[in-house]
Amino acid sequence: MLKDKIYNYKNILKRKKYKIAVWGTGYIGLSTMIYFSKKNIQCLGFDIDQLKVNKINKGIIPLTDLEKWYGFNISKLIKSGNMAATSKFEDLISNEFLVHFIAIPTEKDGKPYFNILFDVLEKITKLKKLKLNNPPLIIIESTLTPKFSEKKILPYFNKHNIKIGEDILYSVAPRRDWFVEGTKTLDKLDRVFGSADFKSGLETKRVLSIVCKKLHQATSHKEAEMVKSVENAYRHMDITLANQISLAYPNENIREVMRLVGTKWNLNTYYPGFGTGGYCIPLSSQYVISQVSNKNKLTLLRETLKTDKFINIKIAQSIIKRPLKKIGVLGLSYKGNLKVSNLSPVIPFIGQLRKYGKNVKVCDPFFSSKEIKNICGTEAFKFPNDLKKFDCLIIATDHKQFKKISKKKLINFTKNCKFILDIHGIWENKDFNINTLYKISGDKGWLN
């Protein structure tokens, strides 16, 4: 490899002399491809899921819940040749690619897991055998534990005789996208990055600036890789505190208290509920704690994890105590308007109900009946017609489809329902039959 000269990677990419390789085409990787492709940069994404690859190459967003988030049709990007996908990793091990974004999962079964990451790194080390005019820039977008680059990744490259700043450039740039609101996207949100050396930092800033409007460069990769887990750990504690307060004051209207607390200019509003879910927040505290063996340190995060793991079970136990026979759960995703069941607190909640012999069925418009059966072990039901079959309804996820039901239909379809627990308060302004007890999480006596 040529080691004595670094060109402006941003200009080279814009002149289409090189392409961007994206490892992983999930929420993060796919959005990386799409936004750089929109800027007329050629991108190729790798994924082991051939069905997902086929959809992308047909101009179809495989993650259907993201169609409105992007707000445009990707078929034009495919037709232009700026964007494509492959299931053959060898296609990315080429001197055509100047930048490699790594956006693969770094968790498994609710814990940090890095085998997939090292599988990708092992493939990337093959680049050393190629005669490249410029060292490829590796940018890790996946969440890392603190000190992971220093302890694991950089020694791994060193073991393969790959020198940072000469053979490759290395940076960490965690993502903050919120795939529910169209205003919180890769091009609009503040982006943090940190690099292993000056050259890596210079070229990373240039490349990211193609899409990102506001960049914050950390002193090094060490600070940057901590940002994602630490900022989510902050939010994890805030959310869990709302649940802890509700448990401590079960006979008070904590939901109202939290709403009023949120009116203070420097505070956010968090309500009691099932706890956290998804790829980020439930793992954040674990990422931070993982590098601290002393159990007397980070005690707030340790207690946060404990509460977060049992709050959904506590809610299930409150349902079990009630004389209810048929329970309908609305929502499987951890967050409204997304198809993400990963670490969804709804799943153990359902499991607890089934453990005690409750007849439970689930409805989620983003999942097929087969997917619901495989994930939860329960049958699916249709919304809204099947609501009349249940004497208990749990609104676990605030999908827009659940919100849109009219008052007239709701009264009609819930006439046999004795108890409704609305975790998000989406039916707060609806009407119910006189025999239906309606509670929002955090209401006075909601867990009685």
Sequence and secondary structure as in RCSB ss.txt:
>XXXX:A:sequence
MLKDKIYNYKNILKRKKYKIAVWGTGYIGLSTMIYFSKKNIQCLGFDIDQLKVNKINKGIIPLTDLEKWYGFNIS
KLIKSGNMAATSKFEDLISNEFLVHFIAIPTEKDGKPYFNILFDVLEKITKLKKLKLNNPPLIIIESTLTPKFSE
KKILPYFNKHNIKIGEDILYSVAPRRDWFVEGTKTLDKLDRVFGSADFKSGLETKRVLSIVCKKLHQATSHKEAE
MVKSVENAYRHMDITLANQISLAYPNENIREVMRLVGTKWNLNTYYPGFGTGGYCIPLSSQYVISQVSNKNKLTL
LRETLKTDKFINIKIAQSIIKRPLKKIGVLGLSYKGNLKVSNLSPVIPFIGQLRKYGKNVKVCDPFFSSKEIKNI
CGTEAFKFPNDLKKFDCLIIATDHKQFKKISKKKLINFTKNCKFILDIHGIWENKDFNINTLYKISGDKGWLN
>XXXX:A:secstr
   S    HHHHHHTTSSEEEEE  SHHHHHHHHHHHHTT  EEEE S HHHHHHHHTT  SSGGGHHHH S TH
HHHHHTSEEEES GGGGSSTTEEEEEE    EETTEE  HHHHHHHHHHGGGGGS  SS  EEEE S   TTHII
IIIHHHHHHTT  BTTTBEEEE      TT TTS TTTS EEEEESSHHHHHHHHHHHTTT S EEE SSHHHHH
HHHHHHHHHHHHHHHHHHHHHHH TTS HHHHHHHHTTSTT      SS   SSSHHHHHHHHHTT   TTSSHH
HHHHHHHHHHHHHHHHHHHHTS   EEEEE  SSSTT    TT THHHHHHHHHHTT EEEEE TTS HHHHHHH
HSSEE  TTGGGGG SEEEE S  HHHHT  HHHHHHHTTT SEEEESS TTTTS   TT EEEETTSTTTT 
